[in-house]
């Protein structure tokens, strides 16, 4: 995506958004002040509003510097950061576009890239990682969560490296997809269980939580099974996916499992349609069936240390931009917590 200067984004925040009726005069003033000061602050009512980056910017190869620039313009001071920008900064031997997918053009190339990454990760200096962290710290942005794709498929050495990486970045958790299978056979269930238990053993060793992220197919039972396999196995509940998959009330889920929740993904989706048996689609915030406000206020009122991580996925309306729409989602969360 194209970059914005602070002046350009200030104009966007103060002109485009109020026209949509989403910013009050007071919040517009806050947006202008944030852009002017250059130091973001998205902790509202004790709740850290975060952003899944660079995923939300739809740019897997975005540099750490550009991530900082965009978060500063948006006033976001906490992130769930994908590992690819960090490894690009550390001069990974495999391009971020390939590493992000966990594969390559063919299986032989994928195997070669995996071997290159595995060997390289054993040589990475955590002092170099701290230099990356310093860029974010100096900008006033916390790296609270580190997202590591396909970590359950990695070697012991690479898994160990990723926990050290997350700690060096100042994170309090790693996040990854909860392994699943389309075949509900004893052998497949045993395989998935073994993967989660193995990763959990590293989490317990490093005393660093793993937040398992689920999509619409992930039920409460799946999360309970995962957290039962290791002390530091946790939950990254995507409240939009949970509603769209017809899995129940995310508010009730969070009340029950809050002690094991590392962060929640905030997005709005339509609920599951029991007639057509189809999952609900993405919508702009406030237009779907996901109880975003209720979840944010639940975290605030109970003073739980759970980052409310916006994961931007709805289609950008004609005439708007991705940055303008992300700014709307941040403001929606701010207003809910005000």
Buried (B, 14 or more C-beta within 10 A) or exposed (E): EEEBEBEBBBBBBBEBBBEBEBBEEEBBEBBBEBBEEEBBBBBBBEBBBBBBBBBBBEBBBBBBEBBBBBBBBBBBBBBBBBBBBBBBBBEBEBBBEBBBEBBBEEEEEBEEBBEEBBEBBEEBEEEEBEEBBEBBBEBBBBBBBBBBBBBBEBBEEBBBBBBBBBBBBBBBBBBBBBBEEEEEEEEBEEBBBEBBBBBBBBBBEBEBBBBBBBBBEBBBEBBEBBBEBBEBBBBBBBBBBBBBBBBEEBBEBBEEBBEBBBBBBBBBBBBBEEEEEEBBBBBBBBEBBBBBBBBBBBBBEEEBBBBBBBBBBBEBEEEBBBBBBBBBBBBBBBBBBE
